[in-house]
Structures are given as C-alpha cells and as structure tokens.
Amino acid sequence: MEPKRLGLSDEDLQQIVNDHLSARGNNDQSYRVERGLLEPFSPCPEGFLADHYALKVTVASNGRTEEIGFFVKCLPTDNPVLKSYLEEIGSFRKESSVLQRLVGSIQRYCPWRTVAPRVLFSKGEKILIMNNLKSVGYSVIKRESGLLEVTFVQQALETLACLHAGSIVLEEKHGKRLPELFPNVLNENAWVQTPTSTRVKDVANVIKLYTELVKICDHWHGARKQTILGQLAPLIRKIYPFVEPSREFRNCLNHGDLWCNNIMFKCDEQGQPTGCALVDYQLSRYVPPAYDINLLLYLTTSRKLRDEHMASLLDHYYKCFSETLERNQLKASDFYTREAFLRSCEHYRLAGLIHSTMISGEVTLPSRFLEEIFGDLQTTASFMPDKKVWVCVKAFQADECYRKHLIELLDELFEYI
C-alpha cells in the first residue's frame, strides 16, 4: 500500500528518515528516498483502538540502498464507527500528546531504559510514526493465558518505576505538577461519568456481562450468588473515584492500560527478559504509582503468583523507583516512605482488581473469539458494545482457560462484597 493512502507525502517520508538518521548520530544528508511501502504490522490486529502498519522506506546513498522500518499508528481508515468512537474519547489525541510531550521529557531522566517508542513524526492528531521496537529486539510475549512469569513482571515493574519516578523528577525540575505543565493532556478518558459518553454505556455493558456470567456459572451458589448479583454494579462503579488524582498520595504519570499486548520485552538467547518497553499510552492518567502497579499485577499474573511473590515484587518496584530518583539527586522517602508506598498499594488494590476485571473479558479472549470480534464492525465500535457482551459469554461457556481466569479474578473481587 502506498503511504499516500494515509496522507504521507514524499516530504513527510524525507522528514521521517532525517529524524531517524539524526537519532542514530548520522547527519549525512546525501541520500535520497527511493520508495515507501505500508504493510499490515502483523497478521492479527495488535490492539483495539487504532490501525497499525509497518512503514518500510528504501533510501539510497553512495551507491548503496538500505531499507528502514518504522511503526505506524493511525485512526481507523475502514471503520468509521470506531473512528468516531476514538475521536469521542480522545484516545489518539491523548497518546500523541503523552508520548511527544511527557514521555519524551521523562526519558531523559532514565536514559538507561527504554520506557516507550520514540515518536518521529505526527500528522494532524491522526497518525503517529515511531521507531519500530521489534527491529531492536522487543516483542510481545504471547501466552495462551495472557499471564506472565515472575521475571517478566519484574522487568515490567522496572520500566514502570522509571516512568513513575521520571515524571516526579520532571515535576521537581519545573516546580509544577504535570496537569499544570501539560494542561488537559491527562484528563480522564477511560472511566468517565459524562451521561452522553459512550463509555458510560460501556461500563453498563461490563456490569451486564459479569451479571450474566455469575448467573450461568455454578461456581457461586444460593444466597451468596444473590448477594453478589445485588452488589456487583455498585462495586464495579467504585472505579470512578480511584481514577481521580489522589489527595493523600503523590501522583505521577500512569500508563493506565497494562495488558500483555501493551508490554514489549527484550530477551536474551535463553529467552529471559533483559528489558521492557510500554506501548499504547491512549488511556494514561495522573494518579499514584500504586494504580499502575496493581493494574499490571492483576492483568498479567495468576493469583498463585501474587500470593507467593507480591511482597518481593513490591520491594523490587520500590528499589527501582528509589534508584531512579537517586540518580536524579532526589530521595524516594521525600515522596514515598516504604510504609506510605505499601499503604498506597493496599489502597489501590481494589482499583487494580476492578479495572483488570472490567477489561479482562475483552483482552483475554481466546483468538477464535477475537477473530469474530474483528470480523464485525459493530463489535469493534466501542469498548463493550452489546454484541461483544454475548461473544464474551459464549467464550466463557466454551473455553475452560478463559473461564478459569475470569472466575479467579471475580473470586478475588467478590471478597469486597
């Protein structure tokens, strides 16, 4: 596919290559762009909230040619209903601003770790061109269950610690909080209560989904099942105060969407992770680190792993958080003593449970049911439209791994009932 189909001109390609080569330390301008080609980034969709392409640009210099690869993210071109939804929730606009204005600045305070792809080019809040992390060894770790082993979780926590601590360093350097430095960029766009927002209907449908699952599942019985059904809706809606900036704990930039497809790892020859980068900053927010930490743990680990390793994982995060601040001549205890940090993690445990439960119905769907969703424009038109509810119910009845994972999450969530 020609790049011009997405509105990328020859001049745009030239600028993209210039920025890429400059970042590599190559300022030689004696090359020419011979051609550009767009291809689907992978055979299967990489995410729910954008189209993804690989941009391959062939450049010639001194009689030699080189193909340079980039990652392209853009508003959907073939699904106007989804495009309208994404424009309504402002996800693409938010990611563009967060990556270019916030993360680009934060990365300077933790240069030893790649926390996100680097934006090389953007156009009209509709298209982002980034360096291709796959080309430098990063990949999404595919597991049938969607869950990760301890070593991978540790790497993800190290990246989160750099992101969180780096945003605090940025605030301290400028003497202002992020909402002052970047007005409106981190306004909540995932869990909003504006009556006219599609997201309100999405949450109602999440409640409908789990109500149906509790009804048809014999894991809960009698009076306990009735109690759960009576309190399920208000429990889910407790998410709303959690996404507001805290008045008790120090806030920072949170990624906000930490399911496995948004976490990329670099591994050694033995398959062990040596680095981690986060992608898809479309639902970022300004809350304490504990929100992201709990969200990551509940989205990517089993209850058995959490029971066995929670304390050591939180220690590992706090150590990395402290080291990042210390490298920038700040003390972690000025923002979070270990006691305050652990208290915040306990406070946001419910937030992580609710949020991960709300999106796990979708993001852990078995591949055959994902294919059904992506094959229907209506089921991709928002986060949880009516049709998707019934796809998830069908998957719950048909797939044992999916069913066990959701029941495990719900069991832990229902401890609050």
VEXPA-705313 format. One record per residue (C-alpha): residue in three letters; x, y, z; residue number from 1. Coordinates in steps of 0.001 Angstrom, whole numbers, plus 500000, padded with zeros to 6 digits. Example, Ala and Ser with C-alpha at 12.3 -4.5 7.8 and 13.67 -1.06 7.14 Angstrom:
<rs>
R   type     east    north       up   seq
R    ala   512300   495500   507800     1
R    ser   513670   498940   507140     2
</rs>
This chain:
<rs>
R   type     east    north       up   seq
R    met   500000   500000   500000     1
R    glu   501265   503440   499137     2
R    pro   501992   505785   502099     3
R    lys   499911   508464   500369     4
R    arg   496812   506454   501235     5
R    leu   497357   507586   504835     6
R    gly   498228   511126   503757     7
R    leu   502011   510696   503971     8
R    ser   503713   512781   501291     9
R    asp   507224   512373   499876    10
R    glu   508270   515337   502027    11
R    asp   506895   513572   505093    12
R    leu   508939   510461   504328    13
R    gln   512038   512611   503920    14
R    gln   511467   514220   507342    15
R    ile   510861   510829   508992    16
R    val   514124   509448   507614    17
R    asn   516012   512637   508591    18
R    asp   514832   512340   512195    19
R    his   515636   508631   512301    20
R    leu   519152   509076   510969    21
R    ser   519812   512038   513268    22
R    ala   518793   509931   516259    23
R    arg   521367   507341   515127    24
R    gly   524017   510064   515013    25
R    asn   524108   510108   511213    26
R    asn   523706   513639   509879    27
R    asp   524659   512757   506303    28
R    gln   522065   514359   504036    29
R    ser   523495   512914   500809    30
R    tyr   520833   510228   500459    31
R    arg   517536   510067   498669    32
R    val   514281   508314   499494    33
R    glu   513581   505864   496702    34
R    arg   510248   504448   497835    35
R    gly   507950   503865   500768    36
R    leu   505658   500905   501406    37
R    leu   502948   500294   504006    38
R    glu   502099   496790   505175    39
R    pro   499906   495441   507997    40
R    phe   502097   495343   511100    41
R    ser   501132   491754   511846    42
R    pro   498661   489139   510564    43
R    cys   496461   489677   513634    44
R    pro   495300   493062   514995    45
R    glu   497742   494432   517578    46
R    gly   495139   496352   519576    47
R    phe   491589   497609   519722    48
R    leu   491962   501377   519464    49
R    ala   493876   502069   516218    50
R    asp   495158   500669   512945    51
R    his   498787   499530   512887    52
R    tyr   501157   499379   509923    53
R    ala   504793   498768   509168    54
R    leu   506297   501561   507066    55
R    lys   509295   500421   505028    56
R    val   511351   503192   503440    57
R    thr   514136   502436   500975    58
R    val   516922   505027   500946    59
R    ala   519938   505216   498633    60
R    ser   523315   506734   499444    61
R    asn   526733   506402   497809    62
R    gly   525538   503648   495511    63
R    arg   524063   501552   498334    64
R    thr   520447   501069   499385    65
R    glu   519033   500465   502849    66
R    glu   515506   499644   503976    67
R    ile   514475   501350   507216    68
R    gly   511416   500146   509118    69
R    phe   509013   502237   511200    70
R    phe   505859   501591   513190    71
R    val   502731   503469   512099    72
R    lys   499678   504017   514259    73
R    cys   496642   505824   512893    74
R    leu   492934   506306   513300    75
R    pro   491000   503512   511552    76
R    thr   490560   504081   507827    77
R    asp   487950   501367   507137    78
R    asn   485749   501558   510240    79
R    pro   484048   504975   510516    80
R    val   482049   503926   513593    81
R    leu   485206   503020   515531    82
R    lys   486937   506157   514259    83
R    ser   484073   508266   515599    84
R    tyr   484293   506496   518974    85
R    leu   488046   507088   519248    86
R    glu   487588   510754   518369    87
R    glu   484904   510989   521060    88
R    ile   487117   509564   523818    89
R    gly   490195   511425   522535    90
R    ser   492452   508370   522797    91
R    phe   494611   509146   519785    92
R    arg   494990   512792   520721    93
R    lys   495981   511809   524262    94
R    glu   498594   509284   523150    95
R    ser   500135   511748   520721    96
R    ser   500496   514367   523459    97
R    val   501641   511966   526176    98
R    leu   504329   510341   524045    99
R    gln   505672   513507   522479   100
R    arg   505370   515957   525339   101
R    leu   505559   513907   528559   102
R    val   507338   510625   527898   103
R    gly   509868   512278   525626   104
R    ser   510835   514545   528534   105
R    ile   510713   511765   531145   106
R    gln   513006   509523   529098   107
R    arg   515861   511993   529670   108
R    tyr   515792   511170   533380   109
R    cys   516158   507404   532838   110
R    pro   518307   507054   529693   111
R    trp   519448   503574   530730   112
R    arg   515971   502114   529986   113
R    thr   513620   502472   527031   114
R    val   510208   503179   528527   115
R    ala   508322   503777   525253   116
R    pro   508805   504071   521488   117
R    arg   510072   507413   520237   118
R    val   507717   509451   518065   119
R    leu   509496   510604   514910   120
R    phe   506574   512205   513133   121
R    ser   502913   513040   513702   122
R    lys   500248   514468   511473   123
R    gly   497015   516151   512440   124
R    glu   496399   514025   515543   125
R    lys   495546   511192   513166   126
R    ile   498838   509442   512530   127
R    leu   501979   508681   514545   128
R    ile   505241   507350   513118   129
R    met   507514   505743   515712   130
R    asn   510706   503754   515778   131
R    asn   509943   500060   515403   132
R    leu   510798   498416   518715   133
R    lys   510611   494993   517074   134
R    ser   513585   495905   514895   135
R    val   515743   496329   518015   136
R    gly   514689   493097   519639   137
R    tyr   511482   493898   521551   138
R    ser   508404   491714   521213   139
R    val   505104   490954   522912   140
R    ile   505243   487716   524883   141
R    lys   502323   485583   523755   142
R    arg   500909   483209   526334   143
R    glu   497650   481294   525884   144
R    ser   496530   482501   529307   145
R    gly   497779   486051   528773   146
R    leu   499733   485736   532038   147
R    leu   503457   486316   532650   148
R    glu   506177   484659   534719   149
R    val   507888   486448   537628   150
R    thr   510994   487509   535679   151
R    phe   508860   489278   533068   152
R    val   506764   491002   535720   153
R    gln   509950   492241   537403   154
R    gln   511129   493802   534150   155
R    ala   507753   495472   533612   156
R    leu   507872   496867   537148   157
R    glu   511354   498273   536494   158
R    thr   510030   500165   533477   159
R    leu   507020   501390   535445   160
R    ala   509334   502573   538216   161
R    cys   511357   504601   535687   162
R    leu   508200   506072   534146   163
R    his   506663   506994   537504   164
R    ala   509841   508302   539130   165
R    gly   510847   510132   535940   166
R    ser   507552   512017   535912   167
R    ile   508147   513092   539530   168
R    val   511657   514259   538575   169
R    leu   510123   516271   535728   170
R    glu   507742   517948   538171   171
R    glu   510504   518707   540659   172
R    lys   512745   520197   537979   173
R    his   509968   522539   536833   174
R    gly   508371   523184   540214   175
R    lys   504915   522301   538889   176
R    arg   502669   519243   538716   177
R    leu   502018   517577   535364   178
R    pro   498447   518935   534988   179
R    glu   499936   522442   535253   180
R    leu   502823   521700   532923   181
R    phe   500603   519981   530351   182
R    pro   497050   521331   530755   183
R    asn   494255   518917   529754   184
R    val   496656   516262   528422   185
R    leu   495945   513824   531268   186
R    asn   492216   514414   531586   187
R    glu   490492   511103   532288   188
R    asn   489100   509499   529122   189
R    ala   488618   505856   530126   190
R    trp   486302   505803   533144   191
R    val   484194   508947   532780   192
R    gln   480686   509632   534058   193
R    thr   479545   512176   531462   194
R    pro   475980   510968   530728   195
R    thr   476346   511359   526962   196
R    ser   479657   509454   526776   197
R    thr   479725   506062   525093   198
R    arg   481988   504957   527933   199
R    val   479031   505141   530342   200
R    lys   477198   502574   528197   201
R    asp   480410   500538   528003   202
R    val   480557   500280   531811   203
R    ala   476852   499373   531943   204
R    asn   477584   496571   529488   205
R    val   480558   495361   531547   206
R    ile   478179   495076   534503   207
R    lys   475701   493261   532243   208
R    leu   478441   490842   531126   209
R    tyr   479521   489870   534627   210
R    thr   475932   489667   535814   211
R    glu   475297   487115   533065   212
R    leu   478464   485179   533904   213
R    val   477576   484967   537605   214
R    lys   474057   483811   536708   215
R    ile   475160   480983   534414   216
R    cys   478139   479814   536488   217
R    asp   477628   477219   539226   218
R    his   480825   478363   540980   219
R    trp   478652   480637   543179   220
R    his   475517   479289   544860   221
R    gly   472318   480263   546576   222
R    ala   472323   483258   548874   223
R    arg   475952   484115   548044   224
R    lys   475116   484325   544343   225
R    gln   472138   486595   545059   226
R    thr   474265   488846   547279   227
R    ile   476880   489139   544522   228
R    leu   474259   489973   541903   229
R    gly   472809   492642   544183   230
R    gln   476153   494356   544848   231
R    leu   478018   493787   541574   232
R    ala   477039   497071   539904   233
R    pro   477973   499430   542785   234
R    leu   481228   497526   543305   235
R    ile   482267   497974   539642   236
R    arg   481345   501659   539771   237
R    lys   483778   502208   542632   238
R    ile   486381   502629   539888   239
R    tyr   485400   506270   539367   240
R    pro   486940   507880   542478   241
R    phe   490129   505838   542006   242
R    val   490922   507484   538652   243
R    glu   490890   510972   540168   244
R    pro   494235   512397   541359   245
R    ser   494850   511449   544984   246
R    arg   494851   513993   547807   247
R    glu   496710   511601   550110   248
R    phe   499476   510106   547966   249
R    arg   501872   511671   545448   250
R    asn   500520   511388   541893   251
R    cys   502524   510746   538733   252
R    leu   502079   509759   535103   253
R    asn   500428   506325   534864   254
R    his   500339   504232   531699   255
R    gly   496811   503079   532510   256
R    asp   496364   500128   530098   257
R    leu   498833   497424   531108   258
R    trp   497580   494265   529430   259
R    cys   500058   491947   527761   260
R    asn   499816   493375   524223   261
R    asn   500948   496767   525538   262
R    ile   504116   495407   527180   263
R    met   507120   494539   524998   264
R    phe   510189   492674   526218   265
R    lys   513756   492305   525012   266
R    cys   515100   488825   525802   267
R    asp   518494   487119   525791   268
R    glu   519354   483906   523946   269
R    gln   517853   481834   526766   270
R    gly   514536   483672   526459   271
R    gln   514974   485585   529708   272
R    pro   513890   489243   529713   273
R    thr   516583   491911   529819   274
R    gly   514429   494977   529089   275
R    cys   510842   496137   528803   276
R    ala   509077   498986   526983   277
R    leu   505466   500073   527237   278
R    val   503307   500992   524235   279
R    asp   499803   502433   523757   280
R    tyr   499562   505417   526088   281
R    gln   495994   506182   524982   282
R    leu   494376   505935   528418   283
R    ser   497087   507451   530621   284
R    arg   496136   509252   533816   285
R    tyr   497544   511202   536760   286
R    val   497278   509051   539896   287
R    pro   499694   507388   542363   288
R    pro   502092   504663   541149   289
R    ala   500095   502031   543040   290
R    tyr   497274   502221   540481   291
R    asp   499553   501077   537633   292
R    ile   501295   498519   539837   293
R    asn   498055   496821   540852   294
R    leu   496688   497018   537322   295
R    leu   499795   495305   535951   296
R    leu   499738   492573   538584   297
R    tyr   496058   491751   538230   298
R    leu   496126   491818   534423   299
R    thr   499271   489751   533888   300
R    thr   499664   487322   536822   301
R    ser   497767   484477   538437   302
R    arg   496507   484624   541996   303
R    lys   499001   481901   542928   304
R    leu   501893   484033   541691   305
R    arg   500579   487101   543523   306
R    asp   500123   485166   546759   307
R    glu   503687   483847   546561   308
R    his   505540   486890   545212   309
R    met   503536   490055   545945   310
R    ala   505805   491271   548762   311
R    ser   509023   490708   546800   312
R    leu   507575   492300   543647   313
R    leu   506576   495440   545548   314
R    asp   510048   495542   547124   315
R    his   511591   495239   543667   316
R    tyr   509494   498122   542338   317
R    tyr   510305   500371   545297   318
R    lys   514027   499655   544927   319
R    cys   513958   500621   541219   320
R    phe   511781   503671   541952   321
R    ser   514247   504818   544620   322
R    glu   517277   504254   542381   323
R    thr   515765   506309   539558   324
R    leu   515124   509206   541923   325
R    glu   518582   508932   543480   326
R    arg   520239   509046   540051   327
R    asn   518452   512366   539654   328
R    gln   519580   513667   543075   329
R    leu   516213   513089   544758   330
R    lys   515234   510909   547711   331
R    ala   512339   508454   547448   332
R    ser   511431   508988   551097   333
R    asp   510592   512635   550332   334
R    phe   507711   511382   548171   335
R    tyr   507024   507869   549462   336
R    thr   508418   506274   552569   337
R    arg   508309   502492   552251   338
R    glu   505399   502459   554701   339
R    ala   503432   505043   552695   340
R    phe   504185   503183   549470   341
R    leu   502859   499888   550844   342
R    arg   499815   501674   552250   343
R    ser   499099   503182   548830   344
R    cys   499443   499766   547176   345
R    glu   496893   498307   549573   346
R    his   494548   501253   548971   347
R    tyr   494710   500859   545163   348
R    arg   494411   497071   545254   349
R    leu   490671   497370   544678   350
R    ala   491248   499757   541774   351
R    gly   493551   497235   540095   352
R    leu   491052   494441   540674   353
R    ile   488075   496366   539307   354
R    his   489922   497778   536299   355
R    ser   491518   494453   535362   356
R    thr   488206   492635   535745   357
R    met   486456   495217   533581   358
R    ile   488830   494798   530647   359
R    ser   489847   491135   531060   360
R    gly   486595   489996   529492   361
R    glu   487874   491558   526271   362
R    val   491681   491453   526380   363
R    thr   491982   487784   527416   364
R    leu   489511   486483   524831   365
R    pro   490755   483340   523045   366
R    ser   491951   484006   519496   367
R    arg   488979   482403   517754   368
R    phe   486605   484765   519534   369
R    leu   488851   487760   518827   370
R    glu   488599   486883   515146   371
R    glu   484821   487008   515461   372
R    ile   485032   490463   517038   373
R    phe   487440   491925   514495   374
R    gly   485313   490498   511686   375
R    asp   482312   492632   512701   376
R    leu   482428   496447   512571   377
R    gln   479799   496741   515310   378
R    thr   481709   494681   517886   379
R    thr   484803   496878   517424   380
R    ala   482857   500133   517511   381
R    ser   483491   500743   521225   382
R    phe   484982   499066   524293   383
R    met   481994   496886   525242   384
R    pro   479048   497207   522821   385
R    asp   476028   494903   523223   386
R    lys   477263   492346   520684   387
R    lys   480614   491933   522394   388
R    val   478900   491060   525684   389
R    trp   477455   487946   524089   390
R    val   480723   486991   522388   391
R    cys   482358   487062   525850   392
R    val   479518   484991   527334   393
R    lys   479937   482433   524553   394
R    ala   483704   482302   525151   395
R    phe   483135   481828   528893   396
R    gln   480921   478824   528197   397
R    ala   483237   477302   525571   398
R    asp   486810   477927   526747   399
R    glu   487996   476480   530068   400
R    cys   491183   478586   530340   401
R    tyr   489269   481841   529765   402
R    arg   486555   480775   532207   403
R    lys   489024   479825   534957   404
R    his   490905   483109   534628   405
R    leu   487761   485236   534894   406
R    ile   486417   483206   537832   407
R    glu   489750   483637   539653   408
R    leu   489604   487413   539180   409
R    leu   485948   487579   540183   410
R    asp   486534   485490   543299   411
R    glu   489155   487957   544494   412
R    leu   486987   490930   543551   413
R    phe   483970   489498   545353   414
R    glu   485956   489362   548592   415
R    tyr   484955   493040   548777   416
R    ile   481285   492012   548863   417
</rs>
